Amino acid sequence: MAKLLLNLRHVPDDEADDVRGFLEAARIEYYQTPPSVFGISAGGIWIRENDDLPEAKRLMADYQRQRQARVRAEHVSARRDGTAETFSGLVRTQPLQVAWRLVAIVLLLAILALPYLILRA
């Protein structure tokens, strides 16, 4: 019976490509399900044979450790170079989007506080 190795929700294309690549290199049979039409399921990468699952999980853990180290190093480098995205940089490049999100946050907080204010009075 097939087992899910990777849910593809919020997974970048390069990561999914890497996972497919190391599975093919290890000759582990897999298949991929597409996302559903209504967005309920994001799709996934499934291992066909139960016997291959421990090896696939080990490869996945190794890959995730390597990717985490690489991405952290890239982030540290970007912060050092001054190219990392910051809130002030976002305000400069997309001021309307930031303003709308701040307005939405204030409105949500007001809606959440409304029952408290009504019951208190």
DRENPA-3360 file (N, C-alpha, C; in nm, 2 decimals, always signed):
BEGIN
1 = MAKLLLNL = +0.08/-0.12/+0.00/+0.00/+0.00/+0.00/+0.09/+0.12/+0.00 ~ +0.05/+0.22/-0.08/+0.13/+0.34/-0.09/+0.13/+0.43/+0.04 ~ +0.24/+0.49/+0.06/+0.25/+0.58/+0.18/+0.30/+0.72/+0.14 ~ +0.24/+0.82/+0.20/+0.27/+0.96/+0.17/+0.41/+0.99/+0.23 ~ +0.49/+1.04/+0.14/+0.63/+1.09/+0.18/+0.63/+1.24/+0.20 ~ +0.56/+1.31/+0.11/+0.57/+1.46/+0.11/+0.44/+1.52/+0.07 ~ +0.37/+1.59/+0.16/+0.25/+1.67/+0.12/+0.31/+1.80/+0.05 ~ +0.25/+1.83/-0.07/+0.31/+1.94/-0.15/+0.25/+2.07/-0.12;
9 = RHVPDDEA = +0.17/+2.09/-0.01/+0.12/+2.22/+0.03/+0.24/+2.31/+0.08 ~ +0.25/+2.42/+0.02/+0.36/+2.52/+0.05/+0.50/+2.47/+0.02 ~ +0.51/+2.37/-0.07/+0.64/+2.32/-0.10/+0.69/+2.39/-0.23 ~ +0.80/+2.46/-0.23/+0.85/+2.52/-0.36/+0.88/+2.41/-0.46 ~ +0.87/+2.45/-0.59/+0.90/+2.36/-0.70/+1.04/+2.30/-0.69 ~ +1.14/+2.38/-0.65/+1.27/+2.33/-0.65/+1.29/+2.22/-0.55 ~ +1.22/+2.23/-0.44/+1.23/+2.13/-0.33/+1.16/+2.00/-0.38 ~ +1.04/+2.01/-0.44/+0.97/+1.89/-0.50/+1.06/+1.82/-0.61;
17 = DDVRGFLE = +1.13/+1.90/-0.69/+1.22/+1.85/-0.79/+1.33/+1.77/-0.73 ~ +1.39/+1.83/-0.62/+1.50/+1.76/-0.55/+1.45/+1.63/-0.49 ~ +1.33/+1.63/-0.43/+1.28/+1.50/-0.37/+1.26/+1.40/-0.48 ~ +1.20/+1.44/-0.59/+1.18/+1.34/-0.70/+1.32/+1.29/-0.75 ~ +1.42/+1.38/-0.75/+1.55/+1.35/-0.80/+1.62/+1.25/-0.71 ~ +1.62/+1.27/-0.58/+1.68/+1.17/-0.49/+1.61/+1.04/-0.49 ~ +1.48/+1.04/-0.50/+1.40/+0.91/-0.51/+1.44/+0.83/-0.64 ~ +1.45/+0.90/-0.75/+1.49/+0.84/-0.87/+1.64/+0.79/-0.86;
25 = AARIEYYQ = +1.72/+0.86/-0.80/+1.86/+0.82/-0.79/+1.87/+0.70/-0.70 ~ +1.79/+0.69/-0.60/+1.79/+0.57/-0.51/+1.70/+0.45/-0.57 ~ +1.64/+0.48/-0.69/+1.56/+0.38/-0.75/+1.44/+0.33/-0.66 ~ +1.38/+0.43/-0.60/+1.26/+0.41/-0.52/+1.14/+0.45/-0.60 ~ +1.05/+0.36/-0.62/+0.93/+0.39/-0.70/+0.84/+0.48/-0.63 ~ +0.79/+0.58/-0.70/+0.70/+0.68/-0.64/+0.60/+0.73/-0.74 ~ +0.50/+0.80/-0.70/+0.41/+0.87/-0.79/+0.36/+0.99/-0.72 ~ +0.32/+1.09/-0.80/+0.27/+1.22/-0.75/+0.13/+1.24/-0.78;
33 = TPPSVFGI = +0.05/+1.28/-0.68/-0.09/+1.32/-0.70/-0.10/+1.47/-0.72 ~ -0.18/+1.52/-0.81/-0.19/+1.66/-0.84/-0.28/+1.72/-0.73 ~ -0.28/+1.86/-0.72/-0.37/+1.92/-0.63/-0.51/+1.91/-0.67 ~ -0.60/+1.92/-0.58/-0.74/+1.91/-0.62/-0.79/+2.04/-0.68 ~ -0.90/+2.03/-0.75/-0.95/+2.15/-0.83/-0.99/+2.26/-0.73 ~ -1.05/+2.22/-0.61/-1.10/+2.32/-0.52/-0.99/+2.36/-0.41 ~ -0.87/+2.31/-0.42/-0.77/+2.34/-0.33/-0.78/+2.27/-0.19 ~ -0.86/+2.17/-0.18/-0.87/+2.09/-0.06/-0.75/+2.01/-0.04;
41 = SAGGIWIR = -0.70/+1.95/-0.14/-0.57/+1.87/-0.13/-0.47/+1.94/-0.22 ~ -0.34/+1.95/-0.16/-0.24/+2.01/-0.24/-0.16/+1.91/-0.32 ~ -0.19/+1.78/-0.31/-0.12/+1.68/-0.39/-0.01/+1.63/-0.30 ~ +0.07/+1.53/-0.35/+0.17/+1.47/-0.27/+0.26/+1.38/-0.34 ~ +0.37/+1.34/-0.28/+0.46/+1.24/-0.34/+0.45/+1.12/-0.25 ~ +0.41/+1.01/-0.32/+0.38/+0.88/-0.25/+0.48/+0.78/-0.29 ~ +0.52/+0.70/-0.19/+0.61/+0.58/-0.21/+0.52/+0.46/-0.24 ~ +0.55/+0.39/-0.35/+0.46/+0.28/-0.39/+0.48/+0.16/-0.30;
49 = ENDDLPEA = +0.60/+0.12/-0.26/+0.62/+0.00/-0.19/+0.65/+0.03/-0.04 ~ +0.59/-0.04/+0.05/+0.61/-0.02/+0.19/+0.75/-0.05/+0.23 ~ +0.82/-0.14/+0.17/+0.95/-0.18/+0.20/+1.05/-0.07/+0.17 ~ +1.02/+0.02/+0.08/+1.10/+0.14/+0.04/+1.09/+0.26/+0.13 ~ +0.98/+0.25/+0.22/+0.95/+0.37/+0.30/+1.06/+0.41/+0.40 ~ +1.12/+0.31/+0.47/+1.23/+0.35/+0.57/+1.35/+0.42/+0.49 ~ +1.39/+0.37/+0.38/+1.50/+0.43/+0.30/+1.46/+0.57/+0.25 ~ +1.33/+0.58/+0.20/+1.29/+0.71/+0.16/+1.28/+0.81/+0.27;
57 = KRLMADYQ = +1.24/+0.77/+0.39/+1.23/+0.86/+0.50/+1.37/+0.90/+0.54 ~ +1.47/+0.81/+0.54/+1.61/+0.84/+0.57/+1.66/+0.94/+0.47 ~ +1.64/+0.92/+0.35/+1.69/+1.01/+0.24/+1.62/+1.15/+0.26 ~ +1.49/+1.15/+0.29/+1.42/+1.28/+0.31/+1.48/+1.35/+0.43 ~ +1.51/+1.28/+0.54/+1.57/+1.35/+0.66/+1.70/+1.41/+0.63 ~ +1.79/+1.33/+0.55/+1.92/+1.38/+0.51/+1.90/+1.51/+0.43 ~ +1.81/+1.50/+0.33/+1.79/+1.61/+0.24/+1.74/+1.74/+0.32 ~ +1.65/+1.72/+0.41/+1.60/+1.83/+0.49/+1.70/+1.89/+0.57;
65 = RQRQARVR = +1.79/+1.81/+0.63/+1.91/+1.87/+0.71/+2.00/+1.96/+0.62 ~ +2.03/+1.90/+0.50/+2.11/+1.97/+0.41/+2.05/+2.10/+0.36 ~ +1.92/+2.09/+0.32/+1.85/+2.21/+0.27/+1.84/+2.32/+0.38 ~ +1.81/+2.28/+0.51/+1.80/+2.37/+0.62/+1.93/+2.45/+0.64 ~ +2.04/+2.37/+0.63/+2.17/+2.44/+0.65/+2.20/+2.53/+0.54 ~ +2.17/+2.49/+0.41/+2.19/+2.58/+0.30/+2.11/+2.71/+0.30 ~ +1.98/+2.69/+0.34/+1.89/+2.81/+0.34/+1.93/+2.90/+0.45 ~ +1.97/+2.85/+0.57/+2.01/+2.93/+0.68/+2.13/+3.01/+0.64;
73 = AEHVSARR = +2.23/+2.94/+0.57/+2.35/+3.01/+0.53/+2.32/+3.12/+0.43 ~ +2.23/+3.10/+0.34/+2.19/+3.20/+0.24/+2.12/+3.32/+0.31 ~ +2.04/+3.29/+0.41/+1.98/+3.40/+0.49/+2.08/+3.48/+0.56 ~ +2.17/+3.42/+0.63/+2.28/+3.49/+0.70/+2.36/+3.57/+0.60 ~ +2.39/+3.52/+0.49/+2.47/+3.59/+0.39/+2.39/+3.71/+0.34 ~ +2.26/+3.69/+0.32/+2.17/+3.81/+0.27/+2.16/+3.91/+0.37 ~ +2.15/+3.88/+0.50/+2.15/+3.98/+0.61/+2.28/+4.05/+0.62 ~ +2.39/+3.98/+0.60/+2.52/+4.04/+0.61/+2.54/+4.14/+0.49;
81 = DGTAETFS = +2.49/+4.10/+0.37/+2.50/+4.19/+0.25/+2.40/+4.30/+0.25 ~ +2.30/+4.29/+0.33/+2.20/+4.39/+0.33/+2.09/+4.37/+0.22 ~ +2.08/+4.25/+0.17/+1.98/+4.22/+0.07/+1.87/+4.14/+0.12 ~ +1.86/+4.11/+0.25/+1.75/+4.03/+0.31/+1.63/+4.12/+0.31 ~ +1.51/+4.06/+0.29/+1.39/+4.14/+0.30/+1.36/+4.18/+0.44 ~ +1.33/+4.31/+0.46/+1.30/+4.36/+0.60/+1.16/+4.43/+0.59 ~ +1.10/+4.46/+0.71/+0.98/+4.52/+0.71/+0.99/+4.66/+0.65 ~ +1.09/+4.74/+0.68/+1.11/+4.87/+0.62/+1.13/+4.86/+0.47;
89 = GLVRTQPL = +1.20/+4.76/+0.42/+1.21/+4.75/+0.28/+1.08/+4.72/+0.21 ~ +1.00/+4.64/+0.28/+0.87/+4.60/+0.23/+0.78/+4.73/+0.22 ~ +0.79/+4.81/+0.33/+0.71/+4.94/+0.33/+0.75/+5.03/+0.22 ~ +0.88/+5.03/+0.19/+0.93/+5.12/+0.07/+0.88/+5.06/-0.06 ~ +0.89/+4.93/-0.08/+0.86/+4.87/-0.21/+0.71/+4.85/-0.24 ~ +0.63/+4.82/-0.13/+0.49/+4.79/-0.15/+0.41/+4.86/-0.04 ~ +0.41/+4.99/-0.03/+0.34/+5.06/+0.08/+0.19/+5.04/+0.08 ~ +0.12/+5.03/-0.03/-0.02/+5.01/-0.03/-0.06/+4.87/+0.03;
97 = QVAWRLVA = +0.02/+4.77/-0.01/-0.01/+4.63/+0.04/+0.01/+4.63/+0.19 ~ +0.11/+4.69/+0.24/+0.14/+4.69/+0.38/+0.03/+4.77/+0.46 ~ -0.01/+4.88/+0.40/-0.12/+4.96/+0.46/-0.25/+4.88/+0.47 ~ -0.29/+4.81/+0.36/-0.41/+4.74/+0.36/-0.41/+4.62/+0.46 ~ -0.29/+4.56/+0.47/-0.28/+4.45/+0.57/-0.29/+4.50/+0.72 ~ -0.23/+4.62/+0.74/-0.24/+4.68/+0.87/-0.38/+4.72/+0.91 ~ -0.45/+4.77/+0.81/-0.59/+4.81/+0.83/-0.67/+4.68/+0.86 ~ -0.65/+4.57/+0.78/-0.72/+4.45/+0.81/-0.69/+4.39/+0.95;
105 = IVLLLAIL = -0.57/+4.40/+0.99/-0.53/+4.36/+1.13/-0.61/+4.44/+1.23 ~ -0.61/+4.57/+1.22/-0.68/+4.66/+1.31/-0.83/+4.62/+1.31 ~ -0.89/+4.60/+1.19/-1.03/+4.56/+1.19/-1.06/+4.43/+1.26 ~ -0.98/+4.33/+1.23/-0.99/+4.20/+1.30/-0.98/+4.21/+1.45 ~ -0.89/+4.29/+1.50/-0.87/+4.31/+1.64/-1.00/+4.38/+1.70 ~ -1.05/+4.48/+1.62/-1.17/+4.55/+1.67/-1.29/+4.45/+1.67 ~ -1.30/+4.37/+1.57/-1.41/+4.27/+1.57/-1.40/+4.17/+1.69 ~ -1.28/+4.13/+1.72/-1.26/+4.04/+1.83/-1.28/+4.11/+1.97;
113 = ALPYLILR = -1.26/+4.24/+1.98/-1.28/+4.31/+2.10/-1.42/+4.35/+2.12 ~ -1.50/+4.36/+2.01/-1.64/+4.40/+2.02/-1.73/+4.33/+2.12 ~ -1.73/+4.19/+2.13/-1.81/+4.13/+2.23/-1.77/+4.16/+2.37 ~ -1.64/+4.18/+2.39/-1.59/+4.22/+2.53/-1.65/+4.36/+2.56 ~ -1.64/+4.45/+2.47/-1.69/+4.58/+2.50/-1.84/+4.59/+2.52 ~ -1.91/+4.51/+2.44/-2.06/+4.51/+2.45/-2.10/+4.44/+2.59 ~ -2.04/+4.33/+2.62/-2.08/+4.27/+2.75/-2.03/+4.35/+2.87 ~ -1.93/+4.42/+2.86/-1.88/+4.50/+2.97/-1.97/+4.62/+3.00;
121 = A = -2.04/+4.67/+2.90/-2.12/+4.79/+2.92/-2.25/+4.76/+2.99;
% end
